[in-house]
Amino acid sequence: MNPKFQPLFENITLPNGVVLNDRLGVAPMTTYSGNPDGTVSDEELVYYRRRANIGSLYISACIAVSENGIAFPNQFVGFHDEAIPGLKQMATEMKSAGSKAILQIQHGGRQGQPTLIKANGTVAPSAVEGPAGKPTPRALTTDEITAIIRDFGETTRRAIEAGFDGVEIHGANTYLIQQFVSELTNRRDDEWGGSLENRLKFPVAVLAEVKRVAAEYADDQFIVGYRLSPEEYMEDAVGYTINETKVLTEGLIAGGIHYLHVSLLDFQKLPYDDQGNGSIVEILSEQIAGRIAFVAVGSVKTPEEAVAALQEGADIAVMGRQVLIDPEWTEKVKQGRESEINPSIPKEMVGKLDIPSLMWERIGAYKMVKEEQEVKA
Ligand SMILES: Cc1cc2nc3c(=O)[nH]c(=O)nc-3n(C[C@H](O)[C@H](O)[C@H](O)COP(=O)(O)O)c2cc1C
């Protein structure tokens, strides 16, 4: 291996004492390929096994914690015990090469799929007009908020029973948790809305419930991570800025997360309201100051870029699209064959990468295949 990539293979100890053997991992990626009853499909098992060699932190697609939280067609679901056998198989595949298997737990909120949500339509902190193509959601009652918090805990319990090493709370990408944080989608005037302190209560309460369940059903090796979008800038309005994210980060560290995962499309991105304080990753890593592990993502394709993400301040760099393109990425780096890493899917590899067929249909839009126009996927 080229010594300049050595930093990628140094171990790191999480605050609960769990040692990760390297600084790499797989970003959460929805497969759109669960069975019609929401259990894990055989195609998904093959997909997860194929990518088990990428790195220590292997984060799954997001699983719906509540019936009214389903966000995608064929999303796998975690809101009943029938999910557990499939989740067991999935955890086994994800751990097959020694990675830590992390289940990403999610509620879609206003991004829910109206056709898949049988009970009472999509829900959100407030009945603010829905995003493009989605109906206006119904505002959650306080009892329903409490029930969803419990649902995050129940899915965590099932993850523990299934043998997962941890969960990642999906607080990013405009789903329910982020909808509580953002003033644009949270217009409540009760204890769950209004001031920043109130808007941050929901993520902190979800974390507290997940930690309570982990303490009850797992040992202290169980990992709890949290993924957030660092800022929310919509067309003409600001939902929240990196300054508010720093406050949330403090609440999450106090609440006992072992890692924070920042969702970005480019790990070098500057804040929208750039004040010359560096990139988002630099700003948050300074804020975290080594108290927990810091995970970054966003357009890491080469090992040079993964090292650059660590230099930017991340402790761990995870990859999404690149591990769809080249599941042998890490082996190639370890064997000094990094020049053989595919930057896009070679035409001859189409159909040979163990990407479930419905996922493949969805990701067509990402133009990952070399000279895609000539390929009939
Ligand atoms: C097909 C696909 C599905 C995704 N599904 C999820 C998901 O379930 N949860 C999530 O937090 N992010 C999801 N993402 C976002 C990725 O985790 C990642 O943040 C994004 O792709 C940028 O990283 P990359 O440049 O390495 O691909 C998805 C991305 C892709 C391409």
The ligand as an SDF file (V2000), in Angstrom:
LIG
                    3D

 31 33  0  0  0  0  0  0  0  0999 V2000
  -28.9620    5.8670   -3.8220 C   0  0  0  0  0  0  0  0  0  0  0  0
  -28.7540    6.7470   -2.6090 C   0  0  0  0  0  0  0  0  0  0  0  0
  -29.5440    6.5490   -1.4860 C   0  0  0  0  0  0  0  0  0  0  0  0
  -29.3560    7.3220   -0.3340 C   0  0  0  0  0  0  0  0  0  0  0  0
  -30.0840    7.0490    0.7930 N   0  0  0  0  0  0  0  0  0  0  0  0
  -29.7940    7.6670    1.9530 C   0  0  0  0  0  0  0  0  0  0  0  0
  -30.3730    7.2370    3.1750 C   0  0  0  0  0  0  0  0  0  0  0  0
  -31.1270    6.2660    3.2510 O   0  0  0  0  0  0  0  0  0  0  0  0
  -30.0630    7.9530    4.3010 N   0  0  0  0  0  0  0  0  0  0  0  0
  -29.2180    9.0200    4.2750 C   0  0  0  0  0  0  0  0  0  0  0  0
  -28.9630    9.6240    5.3250 O   0  0  0  0  0  0  0  0  0  0  0  0
  -28.6120    9.4250    3.1300 N   0  0  0  0  0  0  0  0  0  0  0  0
  -28.8590    8.7600    1.9810 C   0  0  0  0  0  0  0  0  0  0  0  0
  -28.1810    9.1060    0.8370 N   0  0  0  0  0  0  0  0  0  0  0  0
  -27.1430   10.1480    0.8910 C   0  0  0  0  0  0  0  0  0  0  0  0
  -25.7420    9.5200    1.0760 C   0  0  0  0  0  0  0  0  0  0  0  0
  -25.6270    8.9050    2.3510 O   0  0  0  0  0  0  0  0  0  0  0  0
  -24.6030   10.5280    0.9210 C   0  0  0  0  0  0  0  0  0  0  0  0
  -24.7500   11.5310    1.9140 O   0  0  0  0  0  0  0  0  0  0  0  0
  -24.5770   11.2130   -0.4410 C   0  0  0  0  0  0  0  0  0  0  0  0
  -24.7240   10.2570   -1.4810 O   0  0  0  0  0  0  0  0  0  0  0  0
  -23.2460   11.9570   -0.6510 C   0  0  0  0  0  0  0  0  0  0  0  0
  -22.1570   11.0730   -0.5260 O   0  0  0  0  0  0  0  0  0  0  0  0
  -21.3720   10.4920   -1.8180 P   0  0  0  0  0  0  0  0  0  0  0  0
  -20.8590   11.6830   -2.5680 O   0  0  0  0  0  0  0  0  0  0  0  0
  -20.2570    9.6660   -1.2440 O   0  0  0  0  0  0  0  0  0  0  0  0
  -22.3400    9.7040   -2.6210 O   0  0  0  0  0  0  0  0  0  0  0  0
  -28.3790    8.3520   -0.3360 C   0  0  0  0  0  0  0  0  0  0  0  0
  -27.6000    8.5590   -1.4790 C   0  0  0  0  0  0  0  0  0  0  0  0
  -27.7560    7.7570   -2.5940 C   0  0  0  0  0  0  0  0  0  0  0  0
  -26.8530    7.9760   -3.7750 C   0  0  0  0  0  0  0  0  0  0  0  0
  1  2  1  0
  2  3  1  0
  2 30  2  0
  3  4  2  0
  4  5  1  0
  4 28  1  0
  5  6  2  0
  6  7  1  0
  6 13  1  0
  7  8  2  0
  7  9  1  0
  9 10  1  0
 10 11  2  0
 10 12  1  0
 12 13  2  0
 13 14  1  0
 14 15  1  0
 14 28  1  0
 15 16  1  0
 16 17  1  0
 16 18  1  0
 18 19  1  0
 18 20  1  0
 20 21  1  0
 20 22  1  0
 22 23  1  0
 23 24  1  0
 24 25  2  0
 24 26  1  0
 24 27  1  0
 28 29  2  0
 29 30  1  0
 30 31  1  0
M  END
$$$$
